[in-house]
Amino acid sequence: MRLDKLNWEILDLLQKNARASNAEIGRKVGLSSPAVAERIKKMEDLGVINGYRTDVNYTAGGYQLRAIITVRAFMGKLKPFLDKVSDFKEVLNCYRITGNENIIMEVVFHDQKHLEGFIDTLITYGETRTHIVLSDVISNNPIPRKMA
């Protein structure tokens, strides 16, 4: 399916507020509520929309640190890591990447001691590099700006 301008506008609005009503979205994009519902349903059926989520404030939930961690897996340790990573409750996002590192993750921690323990676990799989996140510049907007 090729998405037209209206579909991209609908997706943008849903990303900003997945609980917005079809009528509210329709008013903003110039369509009727049933027309918006039909477009959303079609995008869901085609797998363009994979689901809906809750945006969590991890700081308010007790996680004071957020970090980006890369892993350069030791020989024979990538597959065991990939099998285990979904068990780590700290991991928000994890990607297998090209380049010197094999993995990049976004993770959250209660404090520095929690981060230290997590890194101690990771170093059994490979060499790590940790970057503490100071603030969000662009967040929760996977649609490239030129596409919308």
N, CA, C and O atoms as a MOPAC input file, in Angstrom:
PM7 MOZYME 1SCF
protein

 N      0.85100 1    -1.18400 1     0.00000 1
 C      0.00000 1     0.00000 1     0.00000 1
 C      0.88800 1     1.23700 1     0.00000 1
 O      1.83300 1     1.34100 1     0.78300 1
 N      0.57900 1     2.14800 1    -0.86900 1
 C      1.27600 1     3.43000 1    -0.90000 1
 C      0.44600 1     4.41300 1    -0.07800 1
 O     -0.73900 1     4.61000 1    -0.34800 1
 N      1.06000 1     5.01600 1     0.90800 1
 C      0.34700 1     5.94300 1     1.77900 1
 C      0.28700 1     7.32400 1     1.14900 1
 O      1.29000 1     7.85400 1     0.67100 1
 N     -0.90600 1     7.89100 1     1.16100 1
 C     -1.04400 1     9.25200 1     0.64500 1
 C     -0.86500 1    10.26000 1     1.78500 1
 O     -0.65700 1     9.88500 1     2.93900 1
 N     -0.95000 1    11.52800 1     1.43800 1
 C     -0.73000 1    12.60100 1     2.40800 1
 C     -1.68400 1    12.49700 1     3.59900 1
 O     -1.27000 1    12.71700 1     4.73800 1
 N     -2.95300 1    12.16500 1     3.35500 1
 C     -3.91900 1    12.04800 1     4.44700 1
 C     -3.55800 1    10.90200 1     5.39900 1
 O     -3.68200 1    11.04100 1     6.61600 1
 N     -3.11500 1     9.77700 1     4.84600 1
 C     -2.71200 1     8.66700 1     5.71200 1
 C     -1.54300 1     9.06800 1     6.60600 1
 O     -1.52100 1     8.74300 1     7.79300 1
 N     -0.56600 1     9.78000 1     6.02600 1
 C      0.57100 1    10.23100 1     6.83700 1
 C      0.11300 1    11.21000 1     7.92200 1
 O      0.62300 1    11.17300 1     9.04200 1
 N     -0.82300 1    12.06500 1     7.60500 1
 C     -1.34900 1    13.00400 1     8.60400 1
 C     -2.06000 1    12.24600 1     9.71600 1
 O     -1.90000 1    12.57500 1    10.89100 1
 N     -2.84200 1    11.23400 1     9.35600 1
 C     -3.53400 1    10.41600 1    10.35400 1
 C     -2.51100 1     9.70800 1    11.24300 1
 O     -2.65400 1     9.69200 1    12.46600 1
 N     -1.48600 1     9.12700 1    10.63200 1
 C     -0.44500 1     8.45700 1    11.41400 1
 C      0.25000 1     9.41800 1    12.36500 1
 O      0.51700 1     9.06600 1    13.51500 1
 N      0.54300 1    10.61200 1    11.90600 1
 C      1.18900 1    11.61400 1    12.74800 1
 C      0.30900 1    11.94700 1    13.95400 1
 O      0.79800 1    12.03000 1    15.08000 1
 N     -0.98200 1    12.13700 1    13.71400 1
 C     -1.90500 1    12.45000 1    14.81000 1
 C     -2.03400 1    11.28100 1    15.78600 1
 O     -2.09900 1    11.48900 1    16.99800 1
 N     -2.06900 1    10.06300 1    15.26600 1
 C     -2.15300 1     8.89000 1    16.14400 1
 C     -0.89000 1     8.72800 1    16.98300 1
 O     -0.95900 1     8.30000 1    18.13500 1
 N      0.26300 1     9.07000 1    16.40700 1
 C      1.49500 1     8.98400 1    17.18200 1
 C      1.52800 1    10.01300 1    18.30000 1
 O      2.09700 1     9.76300 1    19.36200 1
 N      0.93100 1    11.14900 1    18.06800 1
 C      0.87600 1    12.17600 1    19.11100 1
 C     -0.13800 1    11.81300 1    20.18100 1
 O      0.05600 1    12.12200 1    21.35700 1
 N     -1.23200 1    11.15000 1    19.77400 1
 C     -2.26400 1    10.74900 1    20.72900 1
 C     -3.03400 1     9.56200 1    20.15400 1
 O     -3.98500 1     9.73900 1    19.39200 1
 N     -2.62100 1     8.36700 1    20.52000 1
 C     -3.24600 1     7.14600 1    19.99800 1
 C     -4.68200 1     6.98400 1    20.47500 1
 O     -5.41600 1     6.14300 1    19.95300 1
 N     -5.09100 1     7.77700 1    21.45800 1
 C     -6.45400 1     7.70100 1    21.98000 1
 C     -7.38600 1     8.73600 1    21.35200 1
 O     -8.55300 1     8.83500 1    21.73100 1
 N     -6.87800 1     9.49500 1    20.40500 1
 C     -7.71400 1    10.49600 1    19.73000 1
 C     -8.86300 1     9.79000 1    19.01200 1
 O     -8.68300 1     8.72000 1    18.43100 1
 N    -10.01700 1    10.39200 1    19.05900 1
 C    -11.18500 1     9.78800 1    18.40200 1
 C    -11.09000 1     9.98300 1    16.89100 1
 O    -10.39300 1    10.87200 1    16.40300 1
 N    -11.79900 1     9.14000 1    16.17800 1
 C    -11.83800 1     9.28000 1    14.71600 1
 C    -12.43000 1    10.63100 1    14.32200 1
 O    -12.00700 1    11.23900 1    13.33900 1
 N    -13.41200 1    11.09600 1    15.09400 1
 C    -14.02500 1    12.39100 1    14.80200 1
 C    -13.01300 1    13.52100 1    14.97000 1
 O    -12.95200 1    14.43500 1    14.14800 1
 N    -12.22100 1    13.45300 1    16.03700 1
 C    -11.20800 1    14.47800 1    16.28700 1
 C    -10.15400 1    14.47300 1    15.17400 1
 O     -9.76800 1    15.52900 1    14.67500 1
 N     -9.70100 1    13.29500 1    14.79600 1
 C     -8.72700 1    13.18400 1    13.71000 1
 C     -9.34400 1    13.69600 1    12.41100 1
 O     -8.69700 1    14.42200 1    11.65600 1
 N    -10.59100 1    13.31900 1    12.15400 1
 C    -11.29000 1    13.74900 1    10.94600 1
 C    -11.37400 1    15.25600 1    10.82500 1
 O    -11.18200 1    15.81100 1     9.74300 1
 N    -11.66500 1    15.92400 1    11.94600 1
 C    -11.73500 1    17.39200 1    11.92400 1
 C    -10.38500 1    17.99900 1    11.53000 1
 O    -10.33300 1    19.00800 1    10.82600 1
 N     -9.30900 1    17.38400 1    11.98400 1
 C     -7.97400 1    17.93300 1    11.72100 1
 C     -7.48000 1    17.65600 1    10.30600 1
 O     -6.68000 1    18.42200 1     9.76700 1
 N     -7.95300 1    16.56000 1     9.69700 1
 C     -7.46900 1    16.21800 1     8.35200 1
 C     -8.51500 1    16.44900 1     7.26700 1
 O     -8.23400 1    16.27300 1     6.08100 1
 N     -9.72200 1    16.84400 1     7.67200 1
 C    -10.75800 1    17.14900 1     6.69300 1
 C    -11.50500 1    15.93700 1     6.16400 1
 O    -11.92900 1    15.92900 1     5.00800 1
 N    -11.67300 1    14.89900 1     7.00200 1
 C    -12.42800 1    13.70100 1     6.61400 1
 C    -13.51900 1    13.43100 1     7.63600 1
 O    -13.47400 1    13.93200 1     8.75900 1
 N    -14.49600 1    12.63400 1     7.23300 1
 C    -15.53300 1    12.21100 1     8.17300 1
 C    -14.96300 1    11.15500 1     9.10900 1
 O    -13.95400 1    10.52100 1     8.80100 1
 N    -15.60700 1    10.97200 1    10.24300 1
 C    -15.19200 1     9.95600 1    11.20700 1
 C    -15.16800 1     8.55800 1    10.57700 1
 O    -14.19500 1     7.83300 1    10.78400 1
 N    -16.19800 1     8.14500 1     9.81500 1
 C    -16.14300 1     6.82100 1     9.17900 1
 C    -14.99600 1     6.68400 1     8.17300 1
 O    -14.40600 1     5.61100 1     8.04800 1
 N    -14.68100 1     7.77200 1     7.45600 1
 C    -13.57900 1     7.71700 1     6.49400 1
 C    -12.24200 1     7.52600 1     7.21500 1
 O    -11.37700 1     6.78900 1     6.74400 1
 N    -12.08200 1     8.19300 1     8.35500 1
 C    -10.86100 1     8.03000 1     9.15100 1
 C    -10.78800 1     6.58900 1     9.67200 1
 O     -9.74100 1     5.94600 1     9.59900 1
 N    -11.91000 1     6.09600 1    10.19700 1
 C    -11.94100 1     4.72400 1    10.72500 1
 C    -11.57300 1     3.71500 1     9.64000 1
 O    -10.84500 1     2.75700 1     9.90100 1
 N    -12.07000 1     3.92700 1     8.44000 1
 C    -11.78000 1     3.02300 1     7.31600 1
 C    -10.29000 1     3.05000 1     6.97500 1
 O     -9.68200 1     2.00300 1     6.75200 1
 N     -9.70700 1     4.24600 1     6.93300 1
 C     -8.27800 1     4.35800 1     6.62100 1
 C     -7.42600 1     3.70200 1     7.71000 1
 O     -6.46400 1     2.99400 1     7.41100 1
 N     -7.78400 1     3.94100 1     8.97000 1
 C     -7.03800 1     3.34500 1    10.07800 1
 C     -7.13300 1     1.82400 1    10.01900 1
 O     -6.12600 1     1.13200 1    10.16900 1
 N     -8.33400 1     1.30400 1     9.80300 1
 C     -8.54000 1    -0.14200 1     9.72700 1
 C     -7.70700 1    -0.74200 1     8.59500 1
 O     -7.09400 1    -1.79600 1     8.76600 1
 N     -7.68400 1    -0.08200 1     7.45300 1
 C     -6.92000 1    -0.57700 1     6.30900 1
 C     -5.42300 1    -0.58700 1     6.63800 1
 O     -4.71800 1    -1.53700 1     6.29800 1
 N     -4.93700 1     0.48000 1     7.30600 1
 C     -3.52200 1     0.52200 1     7.67100 1
 C     -3.19000 1    -0.54500 1     8.71600 1
 O     -2.09300 1    -1.10400 1     8.70100 1
 N     -4.12600 1    -0.83000 1     9.62100 1
 C     -3.92100 1    -1.91200 1    10.59100 1
 C     -3.87500 1    -3.26200 1     9.87200 1
 O     -2.98900 1    -4.07600 1    10.13200 1
 N     -4.82800 1    -3.49800 1     8.97200 1
 C     -4.89300 1    -4.77300 1     8.23800 1
 C     -3.64700 1    -5.01900 1     7.39600 1
 O     -3.20700 1    -6.15900 1     7.24700 1
 N     -3.07700 1    -3.94300 1     6.84300 1
 C     -1.89600 1    -4.07000 1     5.99700 1
 C     -0.58200 1    -4.07400 1     6.79000 1
 O      0.49800 1    -4.22600 1     6.21800 1
 N     -0.69100 1    -3.90700 1     8.10000 1
 C      0.50600 1    -3.92700 1     8.93100 1
 C      1.27300 1    -2.62200 1     8.98400 1
 O      2.38700 1    -2.57800 1     9.50500 1
 N      0.68700 1    -1.55100 1     8.44800 1
 C      1.32900 1    -0.23600 1     8.54900 1
 C      1.26600 1     0.23100 1    10.00500 1
 O      2.23700 1     0.76800 1    10.53800 1
 N      0.11300 1     0.02000 1    10.63600 1
 C     -0.03500 1     0.28300 1    12.06700 1
 C      0.09000 1    -1.06700 1    12.75900 1
 O     -0.72800 1    -1.96500 1    12.55900 1
 N      1.13500 1    -1.19300 1    13.57900 1
 C      1.40100 1    -2.46700 1    14.26500 1
 C      0.71000 1    -2.57600 1    15.60800 1
 O      0.54900 1    -3.68000 1    16.12900 1
 N      0.30000 1    -1.46400 1    16.17700 1
 C     -0.33300 1    -1.49800 1    17.48500 1
 C     -0.33100 1    -0.11300 1    18.10000 1
 O      0.05000 1     0.87200 1    17.46700 1
 N     -0.75700 1    -0.06400 1    19.32600 1
 C     -0.84100 1     1.18300 1    20.07600 1
 C     -0.10200 1     0.97400 1    21.38200 1
 O     -0.01500 1    -0.15200 1    21.87400 1
 N      0.43400 1     2.04900 1    21.95000 1
 C      1.24400 1     1.88400 1    23.14000 1
 C      0.98400 1     2.99800 1    24.14000 1
 O      0.34600 1     4.00700 1    23.83800 1
 N      1.49200 1     2.78000 1    25.32300 1
 C      1.42800 1     3.77500 1    26.37100 1
 C      2.79800 1     4.41500 1    26.50500 1
 O      3.80400 1     3.71200 1    26.59800 1
 N      2.84900 1     5.72700 1    26.51500 1
 C      4.10300 1     6.46300 1    26.67800 1
 C      4.37000 1     6.60100 1    28.17400 1
 O      3.63800 1     7.29500 1    28.88100 1
 N      5.41600 1     5.94100 1    28.64900 1
 C      5.71200 1     5.88600 1    30.07800 1
 C      6.79200 1     6.89300 1    30.43600 1
 O      7.79800 1     7.00900 1    29.73700 1
 N      6.58400 1     7.61600 1    31.51900 1
 C      7.60500 1     8.48900 1    32.08000 1
 C      8.40000 1     7.64700 1    33.07300 1
 O      7.97900 1     7.46800 1    34.21500 1
 N      9.54000 1     7.13400 1    32.64200 1
 C     10.32000 1     6.23000 1    33.48100 1
 C     10.88900 1     6.92500 1    34.70500 1
 O     11.05600 1     6.28800 1    35.74500 1
 N     11.19100 1     8.21100 1    34.60900 1
 C     11.68800 1     8.94800 1    35.76600 1
 C     10.63300 1     8.96700 1    36.86900 1
 O     10.94700 1     8.72500 1    38.03400 1
 N      9.39900 1     9.24900 1    36.50900 1
 C      8.31600 1     9.24500 1    37.50000 1
 C      8.10400 1     7.84500 1    38.07500 1
 O      7.60500 1     7.70200 1    39.19100 1
 N      8.47700 1     6.82400 1    37.32300 1
 C      8.34700 1     5.44400 1    37.78700 1
 C      9.55400 1     4.95200 1    38.57300 1
 O      9.62300 1     3.77300 1    38.91900 1
 N     10.50400 1     5.83200 1    38.86000 1
 C     11.62600 1     5.46200 1    39.70300 1
 C     12.92300 1     5.15100 1    38.97800 1
 O     13.91100 1     4.78600 1    39.61400 1
 N     12.93800 1     5.28700 1    37.67000 1
 C     14.16200 1     5.05200 1    36.90300 1
 C     14.82800 1     6.39900 1    36.63800 1
 O     14.35000 1     7.18600 1    35.82100 1
 N     15.92900 1     6.65600 1    37.33300 1
 C     16.56800 1     7.96700 1    37.28000 1
 C     17.58400 1     8.11600 1    36.15200 1
 O     17.94600 1     9.23800 1    35.79700 1
 N     18.04700 1     7.01200 1    35.58500 1
 C     19.03800 1     7.06200 1    34.51800 1
 C     18.52100 1     6.38100 1    33.26300 1
 O     17.87300 1     5.33700 1    33.33100 1
 N     18.81100 1     6.97700 1    32.13000 1
 C     18.54700 1     6.33600 1    30.84000 1
 C     19.85800 1     6.36200 1    30.08300 1
 O     20.59300 1     7.34900 1    30.12800 1
 N     20.15000 1     5.26900 1    29.38400 1
 C     21.43100 1     5.17100 1    28.68100 1
 C     21.24800 1     4.48400 1    27.33700 1
 O     20.29400 1     3.74200 1    27.10400 1
 N     22.20100 1     4.76400 1    26.47500 1
 C     22.34200 1     4.03800 1    25.21600 1
 C     23.59800 1     3.18800 1    25.40100 1
 O     24.67600 1     3.70900 1    25.68900 1
 N     23.44600 1     1.88900 1    25.23500 1
 C     24.57900 1     0.97900 1    25.41100 1
 C     24.77900 1     0.18800 1    24.13000 1
 O     23.83700 1    -0.37500 1    23.57300 1
 N     26.03000 1     0.15700 1    23.67400 1
 C     26.36200 1    -0.69300 1    22.53100 1
 C     27.14700 1    -1.89600 1    23.04400 1
 O     27.85600 1    -1.81900 1    24.04700 1
 N     27.00000 1    -3.00100 1    22.33100 1
 C     27.71800 1    -4.23000 1    22.66900 1
 C     28.44000 1    -4.72500 1    21.42500 1
 O     27.85100 1    -4.83500 1    20.35000 1
 N     29.70500 1    -5.01900 1    21.58700 1
 C     30.49500 1    -5.68400 1    20.54400 1
 C     30.69800 1    -7.10300 1    21.05800 1
 O     31.55000 1    -7.35700 1    21.90900 1
 N     29.90200 1    -8.01500 1    20.52700 1
 C     29.85300 1    -9.37300 1    21.06400 1
 C     31.15600 1   -10.11800 1    20.83900 1
 O     31.79900 1    -9.99600 1    19.79600 1
 N     31.53000 1   -10.90700 1    21.86500 1
 C     32.66700 1   -11.80400 1    21.73300 1
 C     32.30200 1   -12.91700 1    20.76600 1
 O     31.12300 1   -13.19400 1    20.54600 1
 N     33.30700 1   -13.55000 1    20.19200 1
 C     33.10500 1   -14.67600 1    19.27300 1
 C     32.20400 1   -15.72700 1    19.94700 1
 O     32.49500 1   -16.20000 1    21.04500 1
 N     31.11900 1   -16.07500 1    19.26900 1
 C     30.20100 1   -17.09300 1    19.77400 1
 C     29.21500 1   -16.61400 1    20.82100 1
 O     28.42600 1   -17.41400 1    21.32500 1
 N     29.23500 1   -15.33500 1    21.16500 1
 C     28.35100 1   -14.81500 1    22.22000 1
 C     27.15600 1   -14.01600 1    21.70100 1
 O     26.27300 1   -13.66300 1    22.48200 1
 N     27.11100 1   -13.72300 1    20.39900 1
 C     26.00100 1   -12.93400 1    19.87400 1
 C     24.68000 1   -13.68400 1    19.99000 1
 O     23.70200 1   -13.12400 1    20.48400 1
 N     24.62900 1   -14.92000 1    19.55400 1
 C     23.38300 1   -15.70200 1    19.61000 1
 C     22.90500 1   -15.86700 1    21.05800 1
 O     21.72400 1   -15.64600 1    21.32300 1
 N     23.77400 1   -16.24700 1    22.00400 1
 C     23.30400 1   -16.31800 1    23.39800 1
 C     22.77500 1   -14.97700 1    23.90800 1
 O     21.79500 1   -14.94100 1    24.65200 1
 N     23.41800 1   -13.87700 1    23.51300 1
 C     22.92700 1   -12.55800 1    23.92300 1
 C     21.54400 1   -12.29600 1    23.33300 1
 O     20.63900 1   -11.86100 1    24.04500 1
 N     21.37500 1   -12.55700 1    22.04100 1
 C     20.08400 1   -12.31800 1    21.38900 1
 C     18.98800 1   -13.16100 1    22.02100 1
 O     17.84100 1   -12.72300 1    22.09800 1
 N     19.32100 1   -14.35800 1    22.47200 1
 C     18.34900 1   -15.21600 1    23.14500 1
 C     17.98100 1   -14.68700 1    24.52700 1
 O     16.87100 1   -14.93000 1    25.00000 1
 N     18.88600 1   -13.97200 1    25.17800 1
 C     18.70400 1   -13.51600 1    26.56000 1
 C     18.15800 1   -12.09300 1    26.69100 1
 O     17.50500 1   -11.77700 1    27.68600 1
 N     18.41400 1   -11.23200 1    25.70400 1
 C     18.15600 1    -9.79700 1    25.86500 1
 C     16.70000 1    -9.47600 1    26.20800 1
 O     16.44200 1    -8.51300 1    26.92900 1
 N     15.76500 1   -10.24600 1    25.71700 1
 C     14.35400 1    -9.94800 1    26.01200 1
 C     14.01600 1   -10.18900 1    27.48800 1
 O     12.97000 1    -9.74100 1    27.95600 1
 N     14.87300 1   -10.87800 1    28.21600 1
 C     14.65200 1   -11.10400 1    29.65600 1
 C     15.08700 1    -9.92300 1    30.51500 1
 O     14.70200 1    -9.84000 1    31.68200 1
 N     15.87900 1    -9.00900 1    29.96300 1
 C     16.37200 1    -7.86200 1    30.72400 1
 C     15.28500 1    -6.80000 1    30.80600 1
 O     14.97200 1    -6.15600 1    29.80500 1
 N     14.70800 1    -6.61100 1    31.98600 1
 C     13.60200 1    -5.65700 1    32.15000 1
 C     14.02700 1    -4.20600 1    31.92700 1
 O     13.18300 1    -3.34000 1    31.69600 1
 N     15.31200 1    -3.94400 1    31.99400 1
 C     15.81800 1    -2.58000 1    31.80900 1
 C     15.79800 1    -2.13100 1    30.34800 1
 O     15.82500 1    -0.93100 1    30.07500 1
 N     15.75300 1    -3.06300 1    29.41700 1
 C     15.89000 1    -2.74500 1    28.00000 1
 C     14.56900 1    -2.25200 1    27.41300 1
 O     13.57400 1    -2.97800 1    27.40600 1
 N     14.56700 1    -1.02300 1    26.92600 1
 C     13.38500 1    -0.45300 1    26.27400 1
 C     13.36500 1    -0.79700 1    24.79500 1
 O     12.32600 1    -1.17100 1    24.25000 1
 N     14.52200 1    -0.67000 1    24.14500 1
 C     14.67000 1    -0.95900 1    22.71800 1
 C     16.01900 1    -1.60700 1    22.50700 1
 O     16.99300 1    -1.26800 1    23.17800 1
 N     16.07500 1    -2.53900 1    21.57300 1
 C     17.33100 1    -3.20700 1    21.25000 1
 C     17.35900 1    -3.47500 1    19.75600 1
 O     16.39100 1    -3.98100 1    19.18700 1
 N     18.47500 1    -3.13200 1    19.12600 1
 C     18.61400 1    -3.28800 1    17.68700 1
 C     19.93100 1    -3.98600 1    17.37600 1
 O     20.94900 1    -3.71500 1    18.01200 1
 N     19.90800 1    -4.87300 1    16.40700 1
 C     21.12700 1    -5.44500 1    15.85900 1
 C     21.57000 1    -4.51100 1    14.74800 1
 O     20.77600 1    -4.15400 1    13.87800 1
 N     22.84600 1    -4.11200 1    14.77600 1
 C     23.32000 1    -3.07000 1    13.87600 1
 C     24.57800 1    -3.50500 1    13.12300 1
 O     25.20500 1    -4.51300 1    13.45000 1
 N     24.92500 1    -2.72000 1    12.10900 1
 C     26.17700 1    -2.92700 1    11.38600 1
 C     27.25600 1    -2.06200 1    12.02600 1
 O     26.96300 1    -1.18000 1    12.83300 1
 N     28.48700 1    -2.32100 1    11.66400 1
 C     29.59400 1    -1.52900 1    12.19100 1
 C     30.40000 1    -2.32400 1    13.19500 1
 O     30.30300 1    -3.55000 1    13.24400 1
 N     31.19300 1    -1.63700 1    13.99500 1
 C     32.05400 1    -2.30200 1    14.97200 1
 C     31.26300 1    -2.98900 1    16.07900 1
 O     31.67000 1    -4.04300 1    16.56900 1
 N     30.15100 1    -2.40800 1    16.47100 1
 C     29.30400 1    -3.01800 1    17.48200 1
 C     28.21300 1    -3.83700 1    16.80500 1
 O     27.85400 1    -3.58200 1    15.65600 1
 N     27.69000 1    -4.82500 1    17.52800 1
 C     26.62700 1    -5.67500 1    17.00100 1
 C     25.24800 1    -5.23000 1    17.46600 1
 O     24.25100 1    -5.43900 1    16.77400 1
 N     25.19900 1    -4.61300 1    18.64300 1
 C     23.93700 1    -4.32100 1    19.31500 1
 C     23.94600 1    -2.88800 1    19.82100 1
 O     24.97400 1    -2.38400 1    20.27300 1
 N     22.78700 1    -2.23300 1    19.74000 1
 C     22.59300 1    -0.94200 1    20.41000 1
 C     21.26600 1    -1.02900 1    21.14900 1
 O     20.26100 1    -1.48800 1    20.60600 1
 N     21.28700 1    -0.57400 1    22.41400 1
 C     20.09600 1    -0.66500 1    23.26400 1
 C     19.81900 1     0.66500 1    23.95200 1
 O     20.73200 1     1.42800 1    24.26900 1
 N     18.54400 1     0.91800 1    24.17300 1
 C     18.12400 1     2.00400 1    25.04800 1
 C     17.65600 1     1.33700 1    26.33300 1
 O     16.78600 1     0.46700 1    26.30600 1
 N     18.23600 1     1.74900 1    27.46200 1
 C     17.95800 1     1.08600 1    28.73400 1
 C     17.69600 1     2.11200 1    29.83600 1
 O     18.12900 1     3.26000 1    29.74000 1
 N     16.98700 1     1.69100 1    30.87700 1
 C     16.71500 1     2.55700 1    32.02500 1
 C     17.17600 1     1.87600 1    33.31100 1
 O     17.17400 1     0.65100 1    33.42700 1
 N     17.57500 1     2.72000 1    34.28500 1
 C     18.09600 1     2.21700 1    35.55400 1
 C     17.59400 1     3.07200 1    36.70300 1
 O     17.31900 1     4.26100 1    36.54100 1
 N     17.48100 1     2.44400 1    37.86900 1
 C     17.08600 1     3.19000 1    39.06900 1
 C     18.18400 1     4.16400 1    39.48800 1
 O     17.91000 1     5.29600 1    39.88500 1
 N     19.43600 1     3.70000 1    39.39400 1
 C     20.56300 1     4.51000 1    39.84900 1
 C     21.85500 1     3.95400 1    39.25100 1
 O     21.83000 1     3.01700 1    38.45300 1
 N     22.98400 1     4.54400 1    39.65000 1
 C     24.27200 1     4.12700 1    39.10700 1
 C     24.60600 1     2.68100 1    39.47800 1
 O     25.18400 1     1.95600 1    38.66800 1
 N     24.25500 1     2.26300 1    40.67200 1
 C     24.53300 1     0.89200 1    41.10300 1
 C     23.78200 1    -0.10700 1    40.22300 1
 O     24.32400 1    -1.14900 1    39.85500 1
 N     22.54700 1     0.21400 1    39.89200 1
 C     21.74400 1    -0.62000 1    38.99300 1
 C     22.42500 1    -0.70800 1    37.62400 1
 O     22.53400 1    -1.79500 1    37.05500 1
 N     22.88300 1     0.43000 1    37.09500 1
 C     23.61700 1     0.46800 1    35.82300 1
 C     24.87400 1    -0.39200 1    35.90300 1
 O     25.16300 1    -1.15900 1    34.98400 1
 N     25.61100 1    -0.26700 1    36.98700 1
 C     26.84800 1    -1.03400 1    37.15600 1
 C     26.57100 1    -2.54000 1    37.11900 1
 O     27.29500 1    -3.28500 1    36.45900 1
 N     25.54300 1    -2.98400 1    37.81400 1
 C     25.18400 1    -4.39800 1    37.81400 1
 C     24.79100 1    -4.89200 1    36.42900 1
 O     25.12600 1    -6.00900 1    36.03500 1
 N     24.07300 1    -4.03700 1    35.69000 1
 C     23.65800 1    -4.40200 1    34.32900 1
 C     24.87300 1    -4.54900 1    33.42200 1
 O     24.96600 1    -5.50500 1    32.65300 1
 N     25.79700 1    -3.61200 1    33.51100 1
 C     27.01900 1    -3.68900 1    32.70500 1
 C     27.82100 1    -4.93200 1    33.07300 1
 O     28.37900 1    -5.58900 1    32.19400 1
 N     27.88600 1    -5.26600 1    34.37700 1
 C     28.58600 1    -6.47900 1    34.80400 1
 C     27.99200 1    -7.71900 1    34.13600 1
 O     28.71900 1    -8.65700 1    33.81100 1
 N     26.67600 1    -7.72600 1    33.93100 1
 C     26.02400 1    -8.84000 1    33.23800 1
 C     26.37700 1    -8.81400 1    31.75700 1
 O     26.67500 1    -9.85300 1    31.16900 1
 N     26.34400 1    -7.63500 1    31.15600 1
 C     26.61600 1    -7.52100 1    29.72300 1
 C     28.03700 1    -7.91000 1    29.33600 1
 O     28.25300 1    -8.46600 1    28.25900 1
 N     29.00300 1    -7.62500 1    30.19700 1
 C     30.39500 1    -7.87000 1    29.79800 1
 C     30.70900 1    -9.35600 1    29.65700 1
 O     31.78000 1    -9.71200 1    29.16600 1
 N     29.80300 1   -10.22300 1    30.07400 1
 C     30.00900 1   -11.65600 1    29.81200 1
 C     29.73500 1   -11.98100 1    28.33900 1
 O     30.15300 1   -13.02400 1    27.83800 1
 N     29.02600 1   -11.07400 1    27.65000 1
 C     28.69000 1   -11.27300 1    26.23700 1
 C     29.61700 1   -10.52400 1    25.29300 1
 O     29.78200 1   -10.92300 1    24.14000 1
 N     30.22500 1    -9.44000 1    25.77300 1
 C     31.08500 1    -8.67200 1    24.89000 1
 C     31.52300 1    -7.36000 1    25.50200 1
 O     31.27100 1    -7.07700 1    26.67300 1
 N     32.18300 1    -6.57100 1    24.68400 1
 C     32.67500 1    -5.25300 1    25.08300 1
 C     31.52300 1    -4.25500 1    24.99400 1
 O     30.79900 1    -4.22500 1    23.99900 1
 N     31.35600 1    -3.44600 1    26.02700 1
 C     30.24600 1    -2.48800 1    26.05000 1
 C     30.76700 1    -1.06000 1    25.98000 1
 O     31.91400 1    -0.77000 1    26.31800 1
 N     29.88800 1    -0.19000 1    25.53500 1
 C     30.13200 1     1.25200 1    25.54800 1
 C     28.82100 1     1.89000 1    25.98900 1
 O     27.76900 1     1.63600 1    25.40300 1
 N     28.89300 1     2.72100 1    27.02800 1
 C     27.68800 1     3.29500 1    27.62900 1
 C     27.66900 1     4.80300 1    27.46400 1
 O     28.67100 1     5.47900 1    27.70200 1
 N     26.51300 1     5.32700 1    27.05300 1
 C     26.30100 1     6.76500 1    26.91200 1
 C     25.06600 1     7.12400 1    27.73000 1
 O     23.98300 1     6.59400 1    27.48200 1
 N     25.21900 1     8.01200 1    28.69800 1
 C     24.08400 1     8.44800 1    29.51900 1
 C     23.28400 1     9.48100 1    28.72400 1
 O     23.85400 1    10.41600 1    28.16200 1
 N     21.96200 1     9.30800 1    28.67800 1
 C     21.08000 1    10.25200 1    27.98900 1
 C     20.83500 1    11.44000 1    28.91000 1
 O     20.40900 1    11.26900 1    30.05300 1
 N     21.10300 1    12.63700 1    28.41200 1
 C     20.86300 1    13.85400 1    29.18800 1
 C     19.45300 1    14.38700 1    28.97900 1
 O     18.78900 1    14.79500 1    29.93200 1
 N     18.99600 1    14.38300 1    27.72300 1
 C     17.64400 1    14.87300 1    27.42200 1
 C     17.23000 1    14.37600 1    26.04600 1
 O     18.06100 1    13.94100 1    25.24900 1
 N     15.92800 1    14.44900 1    25.78200 1
 C     15.38500 1    14.09900 1    24.47500 1
 C     15.41300 1    15.32600 1    23.56900 1
 O     15.02700 1    16.42000 1    23.98000 1
 N     15.86600 1    15.13900 1    22.35300 1
 C     15.82800 1    16.20800 1    21.36800 1
 C     14.62100 1    15.96800 1    20.46500 1
 O     13.79700 1    16.86300 1    20.27600 1
 N     14.51700 1    14.77200 1    19.91200 1
 C     13.33600 1    14.32200 1    19.17800 1
 C     12.99700 1    12.96500 1    19.75800 1
 O     13.86700 1    12.10200 1    19.88000 1
 N     11.74700 1    12.77200 1    20.11400 1
 C     11.37400 1    11.52200 1    20.75900 1
 C     10.00900 1    11.05600 1    20.27600 1
 O      9.13700 1    11.86800 1    19.96800 1
 N      9.83600 1     9.75300 1    20.21500 1
 C      8.54300 1     9.14000 1    19.88700 1
 C      7.97700 1     9.60800 1    18.56100 1
 O      6.76900 1     9.81500 1    18.44600 1
 N      8.81900 1     9.77900 1    17.56500 1
 C      8.32800 1    10.18900 1    16.26200 1
 C      9.04600 1     9.40400 1    15.17100 1
 O      9.93000 1     9.93000 1    14.49600 1
 N      8.65100 1     8.11400 1    15.00200 1
 C      9.34300 1     7.30800 1    14.01300 1
 C      9.08200 1     7.68100 1    12.56100 1
 O      9.78600 1     7.18200 1    11.68200 1
 N      8.11200 1     8.52800 1    12.26800 1
 C      7.85800 1     8.91200 1    10.88600 1
 C      8.86400 1     9.97100 1    10.48400 1
 O      8.86700 1    11.06400 1    11.05000 1
 N      9.72600 1     9.66800 1     9.50900 1
 C     10.65900 1    10.69500 1     9.05300 1
 C      9.88900 1    11.93800 1     8.59000 1
 O      8.87900 1    11.83000 1     7.89500 1
 N     10.36400 1    13.07700 1     8.96900 1
 C      9.65200 1    14.33100 1     8.71800 1
 C      9.33400 1    14.57000 1     7.23700 1
 O      8.29000 1    15.14400 1     6.92900 1
 N     10.18400 1    14.15500 1     6.33400 1
 C      9.94200 1    14.39100 1     4.91200 1
 C      8.84400 1    13.48700 1     4.34600 1
 O      8.28800 1    13.77000 1     3.28500 1
 N      8.53500 1    12.40300 1     5.05700 1
 C      7.51500 1    11.46400 1     4.58000 1
 C      6.11400 1    11.96200 1     4.93600 1
 O      5.15900 1    11.76200 1     4.18600 1
 N      6.01400 1    12.60800 1     6.08300 1
 C      4.69100 1    13.01300 1     6.56300 1
 C      4.10600 1    14.12200 1     5.73500 1
 O      2.99600 1    14.57800 1     6.00900 1

